[in-house]
Amino acid sequence: MNNAANTEKEKQAPEIVREEDYLFDKSWTCPICGGKIKERTVKGSKVKLKGSDQDLRPRYEQLELLKYDVVLCPACGYTALGRYFDTVTQVQAKNIREKICANFNAHVEAKSTYSYSEALWRYRMALANAIVKGTKASEKAYICLKAAWLLRSRAEHLDQDLPDYDAQKKQCGEEEKEFLRNALDGFIEARASEDFPMCGMDESTVDYLIAALAVEFERYDVASRLVVEVLHSTTNPRMKDRARDLKEIVSKKMQERNAASE
């Protein structure tokens, strides 16, 4: 009887799912020093998207994927988003060796998961490397955008019982806004000088993203113009629905601003 009861309880007990259950080690070769790297990577087939923010930040049910988008060589310090890690010219490699590797002395431990602090440091390293590489404006903007999204997620997951909860949340918000500002400026520059697709996004997606970011900084002229571009494009219906919603937000914000100035 007892064994049967225990077996029934085991069947009914909820399965404990850990973040590391959704990760695996992916192998990379550093294009700067030739070192062999193993980075924690998300098993894409196991995670489920539950929605996205106005500026396209994806939200998943199981874990924060943004923590695992950056690849870092612990031997030399070369760091980049996974989609750009192998793309390095000889001149860029020389600059990285002289300005990144020569000054890199951080001790990077192999871990089963990354904390928000560790992930944010990796994004800062990726941005420093991108600046030294002299990469396209879109790559730097994309790093800034993802770092901003990561900070938003961090703020959402802060323990409200922390004694400095309010201060930490405020800091996350301020840092997020600075990264978003840099992302907006970078994508505007990239749109005027680069070809599509850009960071894996087509023209309509980039236009919508710039419009959404522009709303954040009350640049309603930019937002209004690009929303119209999206609505007149041949993009998919879902993106057009997003653009219509954003157009209503922009119109309301402009009306409020005009009323306040009267």
C-alpha positions in Angstrom: 0.0 0.0 0.0 2.7 2.5 1.0 4.7 1.8 -2.1 1.7 2.3 -4.3 0.8 5.5 -2.5 4.4 6.8 -2.9 4.4 5.9 -6.6 1.1 7.9 -7.1 2.6 10.9 -5.3 5.6 10.8 -7.6 3.4 10.8 -10.6 1.5 13.8 -9.3 4.5 15.8 -8.3 5.3 18.7 -10.7 8.4 18.3 -12.7 11.2 20.7 -11.5 12.5 22.5 -14.6 15.8 24.3 -14.3 17.3 27.0 -16.6 20.2 24.8 -17.5 17.8 22.2 -18.8 17.2 24.5 -21.8 20.9 25.0 -22.5 23.7 23.1 -24.2 27.4 23.8 -24.9 28.0 25.0 -28.4 31.6 24.9 -29.8 33.2 27.9 -31.4 36.7 28.8 -32.6 37.9 32.3 -31.8 38.8 34.1 -35.1 41.3 36.2 -33.2 43.5 33.8 -31.2 42.3 30.4 -32.5 41.2 29.3 -29.1 38.5 26.6 -28.7 35.4 27.9 -26.9 32.3 26.3 -25.5 29.4 28.7 -24.9 26.1 28.1 -23.2 23.4 28.2 -26.0 19.6 27.9 -25.8 17.9 24.8 -27.2 15.6 26.8 -29.5 13.1 23.9 -30.0 12.4 23.7 -26.2 11.4 27.3 -25.5 8.0 28.9 -26.1 7.4 32.5 -27.1 4.7 34.1 -25.0 4.6 37.5 -26.5 6.6 40.6 -27.4 6.8 44.3 -26.3 6.0 47.3 -28.4 9.7 47.5 -29.5 9.7 43.8 -30.5 11.5 42.5 -27.4 10.6 38.8 -27.3 9.4 37.2 -24.0 9.7 33.5 -23.4 8.0 31.3 -20.8 11.0 29.3 -19.6 14.0 31.6 -19.5 15.6 34.9 -20.7 17.2 34.0 -24.0 19.0 37.3 -24.2 21.4 36.1 -21.6 22.9 33.7 -24.0 23.2 35.7 -27.3 26.8 36.8 -26.7 29.9 34.7 -27.4 33.1 35.5 -25.5 36.6 34.1 -25.8 37.9 33.7 -22.3 41.5 33.5 -23.6 41.7 36.9 -25.4 38.5 38.8 -24.7 37.1 38.9 -28.2 33.4 39.2 -27.9 30.4 39.5 -30.3 26.8 38.5 -30.8 26.7 35.0 -32.1 25.5 36.1 -35.6 28.6 38.3 -36.0 31.3 36.3 -34.1 33.0 34.7 -37.1 32.8 37.9 -39.2 36.2 39.6 -38.7 38.5 41.1 -41.3 42.3 41.1 -40.9 42.3 44.8 -40.1 39.6 44.3 -37.5 41.5 41.4 -35.9 44.6 43.5 -35.7 42.7 46.3 -33.9 41.1 43.8 -31.5 44.5 42.3 -30.6 46.0 45.7 -29.9 43.1 47.3 -28.1 41.1 44.5 -26.5 43.3 41.4 -26.1 46.3 43.4 -24.9 44.2 44.8 -22.0 42.1 41.8 -21.3 42.8 40.2 -17.9 39.3 39.1 -16.7 38.9 35.7 -15.2 35.9 34.1 -16.9 34.6 31.0 -15.3 32.7 28.3 -17.1 29.1 28.2 -15.7 26.0 26.3 -16.3 23.9 29.5 -16.4 24.6 33.2 -16.5 23.3 35.8 -14.1 21.9 39.1 -15.4 25.0 40.9 -14.2 27.3 38.5 -16.1 25.2 38.7 -19.2 25.2 42.5 -19.2 29.0 42.5 -18.8 29.1 40.3 -21.9 27.0 42.8 -23.9 29.3 45.6 -22.8 32.3 43.6 -23.9 30.5 42.9 -27.3 29.9 46.7 -27.7 33.5 47.6 -26.9 34.7 45.0 -29.4 32.3 46.3 -32.1 33.5 49.8 -31.6 37.1 48.7 -31.9 36.3 46.6 -35.0 34.6 49.6 -36.6 31.6 47.5 -37.4 28.5 48.8 -39.2 26.1 51.1 -37.3 23.4 48.4 -37.3 25.6 45.9 -35.4 26.4 48.3 -32.7 22.7 49.4 -32.6 21.6 45.8 -32.3 23.9 45.2 -29.4 22.6 48.2 -27.6 19.0 47.2 -28.3 19.5 43.7 -26.9 21.3 45.1 -23.8 18.4 47.4 -23.2 16.0 44.5 -23.4 18.2 42.6 -21.0 18.0 45.4 -18.5 14.2 45.5 -18.8 14.1 41.8 -18.1 16.4 42.3 -15.1 14.2 44.9 -13.7 11.1 42.7 -14.1 12.8 39.9 -12.2 14.3 41.9 -9.3 13.4 40.5 -5.9 11.0 43.1 -4.4 12.3 42.2 -0.9 15.7 43.5 -1.6 16.6 46.5 0.7 17.7 48.5 -2.3 15.0 47.3 -4.7 13.8 50.8 -5.7 17.4 52.0 -6.4 18.2 48.9 -8.5 15.1 49.2 -10.5 15.7 52.9 -11.1 19.3 52.2 -12.3 18.0 49.4 -14.6 15.6 51.9 -16.1 18.2 54.6 -16.6 20.7 52.2 -18.2 18.0 50.7 -20.4 17.0 54.2 -21.7 20.6 55.1 -22.5 21.0 51.9 -24.5 17.7 52.4 -26.3 18.8 56.0 -27.2 22.0 54.6 -28.8 20.1 51.9 -30.6 17.7 54.4 -32.1 20.5 56.7 -33.3 22.4 53.7 -34.7 19.5 52.3 -36.6 18.6 55.6 -38.1 22.2 56.0 -39.3 22.2 52.4 -40.6 18.9 52.8 -42.4 20.4 55.7 -44.4 23.6 53.9 -45.3 23.2 50.1 -45.2 21.4 47.5 -47.3 18.7 45.1 -46.1 18.3 42.6 -44.5 19.8 44.3 -41.4 20.6 42.2 -38.3 18.3 39.6 -39.8 15.4 42.1 -40.2 13.8 43.2 -43.4 13.1 46.9 -44.2 9.6 47.1 -42.8 10.7 45.5 -39.5 13.5 47.9 -39.1 11.2 50.8 -39.9 8.7 49.7 -37.3 11.5 49.2 -34.8 12.8 52.7 -35.3 9.3 54.1 -35.0 8.7 52.3 -31.8 12.0 53.5 -30.3 11.3 57.0 -31.6 8.1 57.1 -29.6 10.1 56.4 -26.4 12.0 59.6 -27.0 9.1 61.7 -28.2 10.4 61.9 -31.7 6.9 61.6 -33.1 7.8 63.0 -36.5 10.2 60.1 -37.1 7.7 57.6 -35.7 4.8 58.9 -37.8 6.7 58.9 -41.1 8.1 55.4 -40.6 4.8 53.9 -39.5 3.2 55.2 -42.7 6.1 53.5 -44.6 5.3 50.2 -42.9 1.6 50.5 -43.7 2.2 51.2 -47.3 4.7 48.3 -47.7 4.1 44.7 -48.7 5.1 43.4 -45.2 3.1 40.6 -43.4 -0.3 41.4 -41.9 1.0 40.9 -38.3 3.6 43.7 -38.8 0.9 46.0 -40.3 -1.3 45.4 -37.3 1.5 46.4 -35.0 2.1 49.5 -37.2 -1.6 50.4 -36.9 -1.5 50.1 -33.1 1.6 52.2 -33.0 0.1 54.8 -35.3 -2.8 55.3 -32.8 -0.3 55.7 -30.0 1.7 58.3 -31.9 -1.5 60.2 -32.8 -2.6 60.3 -29.2 0.8 61.3 -27.9 1.0 64.2 -30.5 -2.5 65.4 -29.5 -1.5 65.4 -25.8 1.7 67.3 -26.6 -0.2 69.9 -28.7 -2.8 70.3 -26.0 -0.1 70.8 -23.3 1.6 73.5 -25.4 -1.6 75.6 -25.9 
